[in-house]
């Protein structure tokens, strides 16, 4: 069955959890900030590390360009998405990159850097959508039939209207419910989509 598939970037196409743990730890050590990673990894890096808002802004100011340009896509993401595309599915990248966690001075560059990153990582897609807030209206407005997402709030919000494949991360381990299916790898995503 051919589908319109929505795919998030951060935490789905990238392993933002590992990025934040690696570079957040580096930031703490280099800035003499006590390294107190909480037992429960959170989608919000400030909660994971116990940072102030100022420290979180400073962290992203230091590492946002590296993350947006050089940090690689997850293994096999390109392969699976290419396979889905070749099978006739339409791929919609749906991201809130322009809205959350991006320092003000980089907001104008976010779209361009994101498009360049997708091209560099050879991720095929039909359309990119930069959302503000709840992604469900963007999914419905573009007739997306399934969304691959990792953000706990987004997963719950989107699942009200369309099926969501929750890309497994520690910070979304407790998210479950109707219309939510968990996937642990890109080929697991592929199988879940094929079985819908």
C-alpha positions in Angstrom: 0.0 0.0 0.0 1.4 3.4 -1.0 1.3 6.0 1.8 2.1 9.6 2.6 4.7 9.2 5.4 5.7 12.0 7.7 9.2 11.9 9.2 10.6 14.0 12.0 14.4 14.9 12.0 15.8 15.3 15.5 15.6 12.0 17.4 14.3 10.1 14.3 16.7 10.9 11.4 19.4 11.8 14.0 20.3 10.3 17.3 19.8 13.4 19.3 19.8 11.5 22.6 23.5 10.4 22.0 24.4 13.8 20.7 23.0 15.6 23.8 24.7 13.1 26.2 28.1 13.3 24.4 28.2 17.0 23.8 26.3 18.0 26.9 28.9 16.1 29.0 31.7 17.8 27.1 30.1 21.2 27.6 29.8 20.6 31.4 33.4 19.4 31.8 34.9 22.2 29.7 32.9 24.9 31.6 33.3 23.5 35.1 29.6 22.7 35.4 28.9 19.7 37.7 28.1 16.8 35.5 24.9 15.5 37.1 23.0 13.5 34.4 19.6 12.6 35.8 18.6 9.0 36.0 15.7 9.7 33.7 17.0 11.1 30.4 14.6 13.9 29.3 13.8 15.3 25.8 14.8 18.7 27.4 18.5 18.8 27.8 18.2 21.3 30.7 16.3 18.7 32.7 18.8 16.0 31.8 21.8 18.0 33.0 20.1 20.4 35.5 21.2 23.4 33.4 19.8 26.9 33.7 18.2 28.5 30.6 21.3 30.5 30.1 23.5 27.4 30.1 21.2 25.7 27.6 21.4 28.7 25.3 25.2 28.8 25.6 25.4 25.0 24.8 23.3 25.4 21.7 25.2 28.5 20.6 28.4 26.5 20.8 27.2 23.2 19.1 24.2 24.0 16.9 26.2 24.5 13.7 28.0 21.2 14.2 24.8 19.4 14.9 22.9 21.0 11.9 25.8 20.4 9.4 28.1 17.6 10.5 26.2 15.3 12.8 25.3 12.2 10.8 21.9 10.6 10.1 21.1 7.4 11.9 22.5 4.2 10.3 20.2 2.8 7.6 17.8 5.8 7.6 18.8 6.8 4.1 18.5 3.2 2.9 15.1 2.6 4.3 13.6 5.9 3.2 15.0 5.4 -0.3 13.4 2.0 -0.3 10.1 3.4 0.8 10.3 6.1 -1.8 11.2 3.6 -4.6 8.1 1.6 -3.6 5.9 4.7 -4.4 5.4 6.2 -1.0 5.6 10.0 -0.6 8.0 11.3 2.1 7.2 14.4 4.1 9.9 15.8 6.5 8.0 17.4 9.3 10.2 19.3 11.8 10.0 21.9 14.5 13.6 22.8 14.1 12.8 26.4 13.4 10.8 26.6 16.6 12.4 24.9 19.5 16.0 25.0 20.9 17.4 27.1 18.1 19.2 30.2 19.3 17.6 33.3 17.9 20.7 34.2 15.7 20.4 31.0 13.8 16.6 31.0 13.1 17.0 32.5 9.7 19.6 29.9 8.7 17.7 26.9 10.1 15.7 26.1 6.9 18.7 26.4 4.6 21.0 24.4 6.9 18.3 21.7 7.3 17.9 21.3 3.6 21.6 21.2 3.1 21.9 18.5 5.8 19.2 16.4 4.1 21.0 16.7 0.8 24.4 15.8 2.4 22.9 12.7 4.0 21.1 11.8 0.8 17.7 11.6 2.5 15.1 11.6 -0.3 11.8 13.5 0.3 8.9 15.1 -1.5 8.4 18.0 0.8 9.8 19.6 3.9 7.4 21.2 6.4 8.7 23.5 9.2 6.0 23.4 11.9 5.2 25.7 14.8 3.8 23.8 17.8 1.5 20.9 17.3 2.4 18.9 14.2 -1.1 17.3 13.7 -2.5 20.2 11.7 0.5 20.1 9.4 0.1 16.3 9.0 -3.6 16.6 8.3 -3.2 19.5 5.9 -0.8 17.5 3.9 -2.8 14.3 4.1 0.0 12.4 5.9 -1.2 9.0 6.8 1.5 8.0 9.4 4.0 10.0 11.3 7.4 8.8 12.6 8.1 10.9 15.7 10.2 10.8 18.9 9.1 13.8 20.9 6.7 12.5 23.7 4.4 15.5 23.5 4.2 15.4 19.7 3.6 11.6 19.7 0.5 12.0 22.0 -0.8 15.0 20.1 -0.4 13.5 16.6 -1.9 10.1 17.7 -5.2 11.8 18.3 -5.6 12.1 14.5 -3.3 9.7 12.7 -1.1 6.7 13.5 2.3 7.4 14.9 5.4 5.2 14.8 7.3 6.2 18.0 11.0 6.0 17.3 12.4 4.5 20.5 14.5 6.6 22.8 15.0 6.6 26.6 13.1 9.9 26.9 10.0 8.5 25.2 10.1 5.0 26.8 6.9 5.6 28.8 4.8 6.9 25.9 2.1 4.5 24.8 -1.5 4.6 23.7 -4.0 4.1 21.0 -2.6 4.8 17.5 1.0 4.6 18.8 3.4 1.8 17.6 7.0 1.7 18.9 9.9 1.0 16.5 13.5 0.3 17.5 15.4 0.7 14.3 14.9 2.0 10.7 14.2 -1.5 9.4 11.7 -2.0 12.2 10.1 1.2 11.0 10.0 -0.3 7.5 8.3 -3.5 8.7 5.8 -1.5 10.8 4.8 0.6 7.7 4.6 -2.5 5.5 2.2 -4.1 7.9 -0.1 -1.2 8.3 
